[in-house]
Amino acid sequence: MISDKKTKEQHAGERKSMLLFVLLLASIACVALTVYLKSENIEFEDIKSGKLFNTLFLHKQENTQASVTFQFKYEFRENPVFCSYKGNIIQYSNKYLKAINQKGKEEWQIELQMQKPVIKSQGDYLLAADTLGRDVCLIDDNKVKWRNTVEGDIINADINSQGYVAVVHQTKNYKSAVSVYDTTGTKIFTSYIGDRYAISAKIFNSGKQVIVNSIDTSGVKAISRIDFMDMLGNVLNENYSLDSVYPQTWCFSNGSAIFLNDSSIICSDKDNQNIWKIEYGDESIYASALIKNKYLVIASAGRDDPESGSETEGIKIYGSSGKLLASYELNGAVSNISTTDDIIAVNTGAEVYFINTKGKLICTYSSNNEIIQLEMLSNDKAAIITKGNITVVEI
């Protein structure tokens, strides 16, 4: 009996030791995985959303040519405007806004009387605004959610992921104005600007702030003036001016904003704090984009040898703190950039580079004709637009 009792106690102790050993191994594995994910800039939401496989495996493949899945024609003489929306190619031409699927089939069309539309998509919404007129329109799926007419010709328009719209427009008695609308088309406020010219307005995805970038020409040289506003149109900062004109604006999810010109990047917030600044010196910034509203992608070029005139182009990825996270060197000047949460697609006019957020090349696509525009349709599909043709490729 005593021997049996000792044997049972011995087995119980062995099981306890084995359990502790397994838990120790699991803890070590979790720590190792956490360290690896951090080193690879992989976030835990990527695991939840099923993107981990792509990041660990798909993005590790050697460089290959993107495969063509479909190719179709469009009427180039109609001067169409393109963007991507819910996996479709959106085309405005000849008074119609059309959704074309990845096999060239028209899914829907909406009649819009616009002379020079700007079309943009964010999340579930599609924005169309006439920059030679006064009409602005919000679309949800294949239906017009609302249409409005502003009081002066539209200069610029933008949309956030919640469907809030900011329109910069002309107005009587003032140099410019900014009108903000909610998802129902109800005007939340109009801010009139009397002493400078607004060039852009963006609404943070949080839906709590609006940022207005305007040009002040009253001094020796033109400069950018920045207004952070709440959703009632109240200015949250005072007299915040940049040292030059910074025409490009991006909003980070942490409440800070990015301002760019061809040689500098400034990150600031509503407290007029310049959080960080990067000056490119001999390099020039040609294009920019955001990933997940927290990573900034820059396409730049600089001269290695002034005598020979040789140029080097490259892509740089910065975090919201201004830290350089990754980079990739290119051959050819960048025309435009299109991004998803995982992919940076770079158009150099003759070739497209598909790069992941680690700065690793996934694949390329070469064209015999000039690539006019590039639009990512999903994490693994892109539309490459040349004169009269649209090619859908798989990455």
C-alpha positions in Angstrom: 0.0 0.0 0.0 2.8 2.4 0.9 4.6 1.5 -2.3 1.5 2.2 -4.3 1.0 5.5 -2.6 4.6 6.6 -3.4 4.2 5.5 -7.0 1.0 7.6 -7.3 2.7 10.6 -5.7 5.7 10.1 -8.0 3.5 10.0 -11.1 1.7 13.1 -9.9 5.0 14.9 -9.4 6.2 13.8 -12.8 2.9 15.1 -14.5 3.3 18.4 -12.6 6.9 18.8 -13.8 5.9 17.9 -17.3 3.1 20.5 -17.2 5.4 23.2 -15.9 7.9 22.3 -18.6 5.3 22.6 -21.3 4.1 25.9 -19.9 7.7 27.1 -19.8 8.2 26.1 -23.5 4.9 27.9 -24.4 6.1 31.1 -22.6 9.4 31.0 -24.4 7.7 30.5 -27.7 5.3 33.4 -27.1 8.2 35.7 -26.2 10.1 34.6 -29.2 7.1 35.2 -31.5 6.5 38.6 -30.0 10.1 39.6 -30.5 10.0 38.3 -34.1 6.7 40.0 -34.9 8.1 43.3 -33.6 11.3 42.9 -35.6 9.2 42.3 -38.7 6.8 45.2 -38.1 3.9 42.7 -37.9 1.0 43.8 -35.7 -1.3 41.5 -33.7 -4.4 42.7 -35.6 -2.7 41.2 -38.7 -2.9 37.8 -37.0 -6.6 38.3 -36.2 -7.4 39.4 -39.7 -5.6 36.5 -41.4 -2.7 38.6 -42.8 0.0 36.8 -40.9 0.3 34.1 -43.6 0.8 36.7 -46.3 3.4 38.5 -44.2 5.4 35.5 -43.3 5.2 33.5 -46.5 3.8 35.4 -49.5 6.1 38.3 -48.9 9.1 36.1 -48.5 9.0 34.8 -52.1 11.8 35.8 -54.5 11.1 38.5 -57.0 8.9 37.4 -59.9 6.8 39.0 -62.6 3.2 39.7 -61.6 0.9 37.5 -63.6 -1.7 39.1 -65.8 -5.3 37.9 -65.0 -7.3 40.1 -67.4 -6.9 42.9 -69.8 -9.5 45.2 -71.4 -9.8 48.4 -73.3 -11.3 51.8 -72.5 -11.9 55.0 -74.5 -8.9 57.1 -73.9 -10.2 60.1 -75.9 -12.9 60.7 -73.2 -10.2 61.7 -70.7 -11.4 59.4 -68.0 -10.6 59.7 -64.3 -9.9 56.5 -62.3 -9.7 55.2 -58.7 -10.3 51.9 -56.9 -13.3 51.1 -54.7 -14.3 47.8 -53.1 -12.2 45.7 -55.4 -13.6 47.4 -58.6 -12.1 50.0 -60.9 -14.0 53.3 -60.8 -14.0 55.3 -64.0 -15.6 58.7 -64.7 -16.1 59.7 -68.3 -18.7 61.1 -70.6 -21.0 62.1 -67.7 -21.1 58.7 -66.1 -19.4 57.2 -63.1 -18.9 53.4 -63.6 -17.8 50.5 -61.5 -15.8 47.9 -63.6 -14.9 44.6 -62.1 -11.6 42.8 -62.5 -12.7 41.1 -65.7 -13.7 44.3 -67.4 -17.5 43.9 -66.8 -19.5 47.0 -65.9 -21.2 46.4 -62.5 -23.1 49.7 -62.2 -23.2 53.3 -63.5 -24.4 56.6 -62.1 -25.1 59.7 -64.2 -23.1 62.7 -62.9 -22.8 66.0 -64.7 -19.3 67.0 -63.8 -16.7 68.9 -65.9 -13.5 68.0 -64.0 -14.3 65.5 -61.2 -12.0 64.4 -58.5 -12.9 60.9 -57.2 -11.6 59.3 -54.0 -12.6 56.3 -51.9 -12.3 55.5 -48.2 -13.7 52.5 -46.5 -17.3 51.9 -47.6 -17.6 55.3 -49.4 -16.8 56.9 -52.7 -16.6 60.7 -53.2 -17.0 62.6 -56.4 -16.6 66.4 -56.6 -16.4 68.7 -59.6 -13.3 71.0 -59.4 -14.7 73.1 -62.2 -18.1 73.3 -60.7 -20.0 73.3 -57.3 -21.4 69.7 -57.1 -20.3 67.1 -54.6 -21.7 63.6 -54.3 -21.2 60.7 -51.8 -21.8 57.1 -53.0 -22.3 54.0 -50.9 -22.0 50.7 -52.9 -23.9 51.5 -56.2 -26.2 54.2 -54.9 -25.9 57.9 -54.4 -26.2 58.6 -50.7 -26.4 62.3 -51.1 -25.7 65.2 -53.5 -25.0 68.8 -52.6 -24.1 72.1 -54.2 -21.6 74.4 -52.4 -21.7 78.2 -52.6 -18.6 78.6 -54.8 -16.4 76.6 -57.3 -14.7 73.6 -55.7 -11.0 73.8 -55.2 -10.5 70.4 -53.5 -12.4 67.7 -51.6 -11.6 64.8 -49.3 -13.3 62.0 -47.4 -12.5 60.0 -44.3 -13.2 56.3 -43.6 -16.5 57.2 -41.8 -17.8 59.0 -44.8 -17.4 62.5 -43.6 -16.6 64.9 -46.4 -14.5 68.2 -46.4 -14.8 70.5 -49.4 -12.6 73.5 -50.0 -14.3 76.0 -52.2 -14.5 79.7 -53.3 -17.0 82.0 -51.8 -18.1 85.7 -51.9 -16.3 88.2 -49.7 -13.7 85.7 -48.6 -10.6 84.2 -50.2 -11.8 80.7 -49.6 -14.0 78.5 -47.4 -14.2 74.9 -46.0 -17.5 73.1 -45.7 -17.8 69.8 -43.7 -20.6 67.3 -44.2 -21.6 64.1 -42.3 -22.5 60.8 -44.0 -26.1 61.9 -44.5 -25.0 65.0 -46.4 -26.0 67.4 -43.6 -23.6 70.3 -43.4 -21.9 70.4 -40.0 -20.2 73.8 -40.5 -18.6 76.1 -43.0 -15.4 78.0 -42.0 -14.7 81.2 -44.0 -11.1 82.2 -44.5 -10.5 85.8 -45.4 -6.8 86.3 -45.3 -5.4 83.3 -47.2 -6.2 80.6 -49.7 -7.2 77.2 -48.5 -5.8 74.4 -50.7 -6.9 71.3 -48.8 -8.9 70.0 -45.8 -8.8 66.6 -44.3 -10.9 65.0 -41.6 -9.2 62.6 -39.2 -10.6 59.1 -39.3 -11.5 59.5 -35.6 -14.1 62.0 -36.8 -13.0 64.5 -34.1 -10.8 66.9 -35.9 -10.4 68.7 -39.3 -7.1 70.0 -40.5 -7.0 72.9 -43.1 -3.9 73.7 -45.1 -3.9 77.2 -46.6 -1.4 79.5 -48.3 -0.5 82.9 -46.7 0.9 85.4 -49.3 1.0 88.4 -47.1 4.7 88.1 -46.2 8.0 88.2 -48.1 7.4 84.7 -49.3 4.4 82.4 -49.4 4.0 80.0 -46.5 1.6 77.4 -45.3 -0.8 78.2 -42.4 -2.3 75.2 -40.6 -5.6 75.2 -38.7 -6.7 72.3 -36.5 -10.5 72.5 -36.0 -13.0 70.5 -34.0 -16.1 69.2 -35.6 -18.0 72.5 -34.9 -15.5 74.5 -36.8 -13.7 76.0 -33.8 -10.0 76.5 -34.4 -8.0 74.6 -31.8 -4.6 76.2 -32.4 -3.4 79.7 -33.1 -1.1 81.2 -35.7 0.6 78.0 -36.7 2.8 78.7 -39.8 5.3 76.5 -41.6 8.6 77.9 -43.0 7.5 77.4 -46.6 4.5 76.1 -48.7 3.7 72.4 -47.9 1.0 71.4 -50.4 0.6 67.8 -49.2 -1.2 66.8 -46.0 -1.7 63.4 -44.3 -3.4 62.6 -41.1 -2.0 60.0 -38.7 -4.3 57.9 -36.5 -2.6 59.3 -33.3 -3.9 62.8 -34.0 -0.8 64.3 -35.5 -0.5 65.4 -39.1 2.2 65.3 -41.8 3.0 68.1 -44.2 5.3 67.7 -47.2 6.9 69.7 -49.9 9.6 68.6 -52.4 12.4 68.7 -49.8 11.0 68.4 -46.3 8.5 66.5 -44.0 7.1 68.0 -40.9 5.0 66.2 -38.3 2.9 68.4 -36.0 -0.2 68.4 -33.8 -3.0 70.8 -32.7 -0.7 72.2 -30.0 1.5 73.7 -32.6 4.2 71.3 -31.7 6.7 70.3 -34.4 7.0 66.7 -33.3 9.7 65.9 -35.9 11.1 67.2 -39.1 13.1 65.5 -41.9 14.9 67.5 -44.5 16.0 65.7 -47.7 18.8 68.1 -48.8 19.8 67.1 -52.3 17.0 64.7 -52.6 13.5 65.6 -53.9 10.2 64.1 -52.8 8.0 63.0 -55.7 5.2 61.1 -54.2 3.8 60.0 -50.8 1.1 57.7 -49.3 -0.1 56.3 -46.0 -0.4 52.8 -44.7 -2.9 52.1 -42.0 -2.9 55.8 -41.2 0.3 55.3 -39.1 3.1 54.7 -41.7 4.3 57.3 -44.2 5.6 56.1 -47.6 7.9 58.5 -49.5 9.3 58.3 -53.0 12.4 60.4 -53.4 15.2 60.9 -55.8 18.7 62.4 -55.4 21.9 62.9 -57.4 24.8 60.6 -56.6 27.2 62.4 -59.0 26.4 66.0 -60.1 28.9 65.7 -63.0 27.4 62.6 -64.5 23.9 63.5 -63.5 23.1 59.9 -62.4 20.1 59.7 -60.2 19.0 57.2 -57.5 15.3 56.8 -56.6 14.0 55.0 -53.6 11.1 54.3 -51.3 11.3 55.1 -47.6 8.8 54.0 -44.9 8.6 56.0 -41.7 6.7 55.3 -38.5 4.6 58.0 -36.8 7.6 58.9 -34.6 9.7 59.7 -37.7 11.8 56.6 -37.5 12.9 55.1 -40.8 11.5 51.6 -40.7 12.5 50.3 -44.2 13.6 51.4 -47.6 14.0 50.1 -51.1 16.1 51.4 -54.0 14.4 51.8 -57.4 15.3 52.2 -61.1 13.3 55.1 -62.6 11.4 58.1 -61.4 8.2 57.5 -59.5 4.9 58.7 -61.1 2.5 57.5 -58.4 2.1 55.2 -55.4 -0.9 53.1 -54.4 -1.1 51.2 -51.1 -3.1 48.6 -49.1 -2.4 47.6 -45.5 0.3 45.3 -46.7 1.5 46.3 -50.1 3.2 49.4 -51.6 2.8 49.6 -55.4 5.2 52.0 -57.1 4.7 53.2 -60.7 7.8 54.4 -62.5 6.1 54.8 -65.9 7.5 51.7 -67.5 7.5 49.3 -64.6 5.6 48.7 -61.3 7.3 47.5 -58.2 5.3 45.7 -55.5 7.0 46.0 -52.2 5.9 44.9 -48.7 6.0 47.0 -45.6 9.5 45.6 -44.7 10.9 47.1 -47.8 11.2 43.7 -49.6 10.4 43.4 -53.3 7.6 40.9 -53.9 7.3 41.1 -57.7 7.4 43.5 -60.6 5.4 44.2 -63.8 6.9 45.7 -67.0 4.9 47.4 -69.7 5.7 48.3 -73.3 3.5 51.3 -73.0 3.6 54.2 -70.5 1.8 53.4 -67.3 -0.4 56.4 -66.7 -1.9 55.3 -63.4 -1.7 52.4 -60.9 -4.5 51.4 -58.5 -4.3 48.6 -55.9 -7.6 46.7 -55.9 -6.8 44.3 -53.0 -3.8 42.9 -51.2 -3.1 40.6 -54.2 -4.6 42.4 -57.2 -3.8 45.7 -59.0 -5.0 47.6 -62.0 -2.4 49.0 -64.3 -3.7 51.7 -66.6 -2.0 52.6 -69.9 -3.3 54.6 -72.8 -6.5 52.8 -73.9 -5.9 49.6 -71.8 -6.4 48.4 -68.3 -4.4 45.3 -67.1 -5.3 43.5 -63.9 -2.4 41.6 -62.4 -2.1 39.2 -59.5 0.8 39.8 -57.1 
